[in-house]
Every structure is written in structure tokens, then in C-alpha cells.
Amino acid sequence: MSVTARRVRAAPASDPKQPRRMRVLGPGLITGASDDDPSGIATYSQAGAQFGFAISWTMLFSYPLMVAIQQISARIGRTTGKGIAGNLRQHYPNWLLQGIVALLLVANTINIGADLGAMADALRLLMGGPSLIYVIAFGALCAILQVFMAYARYVAVLKWLTLALFAYFGTVMVVDIPWTEAARGFLIPTFLPDAAFWTTVVAVLGTPISPYLFFWQAAQEVEDIRAEPERRPLVKAPHQGPDAIQRIRLDTYVGMAFSNLVALAIIVTTAATLHASGITDISTSNEAAEALRPVAGPFAFTLFALGIVGTGLLAVPVLAGSAAYAIGEARRWPVGLGRKPQKAKAFYATLTIATMVGAALNFSPINPIKALYWSAVINGVVAVPVMVAMMHMTANPKVMGKFPVHDGLRLVGWMATAVMAAAAIAMGVTAVA
């Protein structure tokens, strides 16, 4: 794409007339919001229904960890001008790159299928009609928007879709919450010595600390460099470093806070309604919505179901896009949503195929809806080697140049990596015992 074309396509994103806060909030806000996809909703619903308010402390605990790891992801992209896979390809063994990319593709495709199925079932609950037709329609819509919509406009659409998450703040407002008990569960950690509890902890931590979020946020920082001509990778333009790092910090703090507040709202809602009513076995987001109808009323049910559809429209493109970025960088393809389709055919083909294969899972004997909860557990386990590689990058001067991560952010990043590893080990030990 020519510089002129880039300027035309990117103009809305860099328009000085836009409020500054709207220009600052970008990759972090979208990444945080996409974390609360139908898979995440199912995970949080199951956690709240099974363990009540006793599990809500995980949201307070996970916030600084997810902020640190997403800041690190963004700084890798902004500093190097390459995504995580691109840096792995250039500086690390090929077997590590290929293994991580393969796991990411498999996990994301399953997650796409589960999310599309959940969106379709939620729309069926609201309107009636055939779920499988809705699966095809949602899958096609997500792929078409990514392939044919200009990058700046597409980012604007994703930002607007984050408003769908306010549905879950609405559900909190229409149900009766015992706030003293909720505050106790949020502020005082509870630990139970059984496999189900630790499986849930891994799932809850694995939802906001998930590989596809790392790859997406790093890739979007690279996209913004391409879209705004004045921006350059920090290794080539060190004078841009202070402003860029400050923007990333604010964007990530806000995006992750939004993500965790929504997750907390879902846990609190299901704890106050489903768990309190003895309904403790919820395996999908739609089961949670259906169970809410007799317990919390039709309005809470409608808000919950609408949230599933809206968050799915945000998350499916992020899942497909992060897989396409990873594979494209690993294969040295031209990548980027800012490129025209004819200039990045393999990238867009990967994105489309991942979405369509995910949709096809809903027509197979494999039920992707039942995999929603376990996909979060798998992501929590897979995240560990990815995070170790990222943390090594942050101290590698060949990768980060004059901008290594060596302050408290690096310490918290290693803490996040250790916590994810410990939670996965604890789950395995209790399961065997």
C-alpha cells in the first residue's frame, strides 16, 4: 500500500479533532473487552454458580498480572515493529515458534467455534429460529468485516462493540446482591483443596491471561505504526518512546480494568442468583442466561443473552485475527488488517479459514459449546511457555534495543508467569490425587 493510501485509510484514527482519550484508548481497550467473549462468560458464570462469591477474589488478584503481561505484549509490538511471532521467528529457535503457533491456531479455532455456537444459541433464545443458520451468518459477517472494511473504520466498529459489555453491569443492577457478602468474597481469598476448585481457578486466570490476547495486542500496536505515518518502531525512533509507553500504560490499565469489572459483574450476578438458588452446574453462557430467567426475571435474561451476541461479534475477529497474525509472521507473509486483501492474500485466507472451520465445528459430532469452559483451561496451560518466551524477549537487547523492560513491570510479568504455572501444576496434582 502506498503512503498516500495509508494516509487516506488511517485518517479517522489520527484525526486531531477526535477527543484525545479516544485516540489513546485502542489496542488495550479492544483486547480487554474481547477477553469477555462467550467462552469467558461461560467460565465466569460457572465459577459464580459453583463457588458463589468465594471465587470473586481472583478478579482482584488477576488485574495487576494481566495489566503487566498485556503492557509487555504491547511494548514488544510498539518497540520492534513486529508481533510476537515475528520476534520469535527472528530471534528464537524455529521449533519454539512452530509449536506455539500451532497450539495458538488449534485453541483459537476451537474457541471461535464455541463462541459462534454460543452467539447463535443466544440469538435463538431471544428470537427463535435455527441456530445453525445463525452460526453461518455470524461467521460470514465477522470474516467479511475484517477482509473488506478499512482498518480505521474496523477499529472504530470494535470500539463501539465494547459497549455490549455494559449489558452485564445492567444485570447487576436488576438482581438483588448481598453486597457485604460479595465484598468479603472479593477482598478475602478463599482456597479449597479439591480438583474442581483449582480447575476453576486455572480457567478464571486463563481467561484474561490468554495467548491470543498477547498476540492480538502486540499486532495492533504494529498496525497502528503502519496506519499513522508519524509513528515508527521505537528501536528506530527512540524519541517517541516516553509518549508511546505512557499511552500504552494508560490504554492497558483502562482496558484491563473494564475487562475485569465485567467479569466480576458476571460472577456476582450468577453467585447472587444461580448459586444462591442451588443451581451450580453451568457449562455454557447460554445455560447461564436460561437459568437466570426464572431466578432473576426476563429482563436480566435478555440483557445477559444480548451481551453474549455483542461480545462474540467483538471476540471472534480477535481470535481469528491473532491466529492469522501469528501464522503470517511465522511464514514471512505480508500481514495486517490495514493491507488491502490482494496485498495480503494468505493472511486474509488464514483469517477466513479459521473462522469458517470454527463455524464448521458446530456441524460436526464435536460440540464446541461444551468446550467453552475447557478451552479457557487449555489456554491457561498453553499461556505459560508463551509468557516465558515474552519475558525473555523483554530483557533481550537484540529484540528491545534501548527499551528493555527492567522495572517493576518486569517483576510483575514474571509473577504472572509463575502464577499461571503454579495454578496449572496445582490443577494437575489435585486431578491425579
Buried (B, 14 or more C-beta within 10 A) or exposed (E): BEEEEBEEBBEBBBEEEEEEEEBBBBBBBBBBBBBBBBBBBBBBBBBBBBBBBBBBBBBEBBBBBBBBBBBBBBBBBBBBBBBBBBBBBEBBEEEBBBEBBEBBBEBBBBBBBBBBBBBBBBBBBBEEEEBBEBBBBBBBBBBEBBBEBBBBEBBBEBBEBBEBBBBBBBBBEEBEBBEEBBEBBBEEEBEBEEBEBBBBBBBBBBBBBBBBBBBBBBBBBBBBBBBBEEBBBBBEBBEBBEEBBEBBBBBBBBBBBBBBBBBBBBBBBBBBBBBBEEBBEBBBBBBBBBBBBEBBEEBBBBBBBBBBBBBBBBBBBBBBBBBBBBBBBBBEBEBBBBBBEEEBEBBBBBBBBBBBBBBBBBEEEEBBBBBBBBBBBBBBBBBBBBBBBBBEBBEBEEBBBEBBBEEEBBEBBBBBBBBBBEBBBBBBEBEEE
